[in-house]
C-alpha cells in the first residue's frame, strides 16, 4: 500500500464509489510522499494522506489558532476532547498552530476501507466546523 | 527520559520547524539496533529453552528408570536374605547403594534443568515485553517524524500554489452553498421531469381523441357546410 495505489483506486472509482463522493487525487512530492485528496464540492477542505511502515494517516486541517476566540478557547478544547470518542473513526489533534482531524488505519486495510475512512473523515470535518463555529472567529 | 516525554517536550518547545528532528537520526538508529538485539536475544533464549526442556525430560525419564531399578534390586536383596544367602544379599545391597548415588545425581540434574528452564521462560517473557515496548516507541518517533515531514511538504505545496487558505467558517459556507446549489439543481431537474411526464400524458389523451380537442380546419369546414345545408 502506498499513496499511488490509493490515488489510482480513487481516481478510477469515478461514479462507482460506495460513498457517493467523487475524489480527485494529487500527489505532493517531499521527503514523505503525501496525497492531497479533494472531494467534489468540498474542495475547500482537502484531506492529506500519507503512508508509513505500519499505518495510513489521513489528516484534514480544521482551523488555525488565530481563528479561535481566545475567551472561549478552553471550552472549545473541552468540547473537542469530549467529542473525540463519539466521533466515528476520527480524532482531533494539533499540528503546529493548526487544529486537525485525523484517522489512522493499518497499512493492511483494503482500498475500500481507505475510501470509507476518507468519506467519514470529510463528513466529520464538515460537521465539526459547523458544531464548533461558535468558538471560532 | 521516555520517548513519550521527549516527543512532548520537543513538540511544545517548537521543534516542529522543517528540518529539525524530534529525536535525531542517530538515536533512531540506536533504537532500531536495540530492537534487533532484543530480537536476537529472544531467538537465542527460545532456542536455549527448547534444549534445556529436552534435557529436563531426559533427566525425568532417567530418575524414574533408576527409581524402578532400586525397587527391583530391593526385591532381589529381600529374596536373597530369605534364602539365607547373605553374600548375594550384600552384593545386591552394594548395587542398590550405587543406584542411589546415581538417583541422587539425576534428581539434582533434573532440578537444575527445571530452574534453568524457569529462568529462561522469564527471560523470554521480559524480552518479549521489552521488544514490544521498543517497537511501540520507535513507531511513535517514526510517526511523529513522518507527520512533520508530511506537514512540511503540504505547507510548501500551499506556498508554491499561492492558494490562500480560507478560514474554517468560510470554507464551510462555500461548501454548504455548493451543496445548496446542487440540491436546487436536483430539485429543478425533478420539477422539469414532472412537467415532462404531465405533457406526455396530455399528448396521449390527445392522440386517443379524449379531452379538449383543438379545432382543426376540416372540422370548421364541416361545421360551415352543415350550416349551409
HADDOCK unambig.tbl for C-alpha pairs under 7 A between the chains (distance, minus, plus):
assign (segid A and resid 28 and name CA) (segid B and resid 153 and name CA) 6.88 0.50 0.50
assign (segid A and resid 29 and name CA) (segid B and resid 153 and name CA) 6.93 0.50 0.50
assign (segid A and resid 30 and name CA) (segid B and resid 153 and name CA) 5.26 0.50 0.50
assign (segid A and resid 31 and name CA) (segid B and resid 149 and name CA) 6.21 0.50 0.50
assign (segid A and resid 32 and name CA) (segid B and resid 146 and name CA) 6.43 0.50 0.50
assign (segid A and resid 32 and name CA) (segid B and resid 149 and name CA) 5.85 0.50 0.50
assign (segid A and resid 32 and name CA) (segid B and resid 150 and name CA) 5.51 0.50 0.50
assign (segid A and resid 34 and name CA) (segid B and resid 150 and name CA) 6.14 0.50 0.50
assign (segid A and resid 41 and name CA) (segid B and resid 175 and name CA) 6.18 0.50 0.50
assign (segid A and resid 41 and name CA) (segid B and resid 178 and name CA) 6.03 0.50 0.50
assign (segid A and resid 41 and name CA) (segid B and resid 179 and name CA) 6.97 0.50 0.50
assign (segid A and resid 42 and name CA) (segid B and resid 175 and name CA) 5.44 0.50 0.50
assign (segid A and resid 44 and name CA) (segid B and resid 171 and name CA) 5.36 0.50 0.50
assign (segid A and resid 45 and name CA) (segid B and resid 171 and name CA) 6.99 0.50 0.50
assign (segid A and resid 62 and name CA) (segid B and resid 168 and name CA) 6.07 0.50 0.50
assign (segid A and resid 63 and name CA) (segid B and resid 167 and name CA) 6.43 0.50 0.50
assign (segid A and resid 63 and name CA) (segid B and resid 168 and name CA) 5.31 0.50 0.50
assign (segid A and resid 96 and name CA) (segid B and resid 16 and name CA) 6.87 0.50 0.50
assign (segid A and resid 126 and name CA) (segid B and resid 172 and name CA) 6.58 0.50 0.50
assign (segid A and resid 129 and name CA) (segid B and resid 168 and name CA) 6.61 0.50 0.50
assign (segid A and resid 129 and name CA) (segid B and resid 169 and name CA) 6.91 0.50 0.50
assign (segid A and resid 133 and name CA) (segid B and resid 169 and name CA) 6.71 0.50 0.50
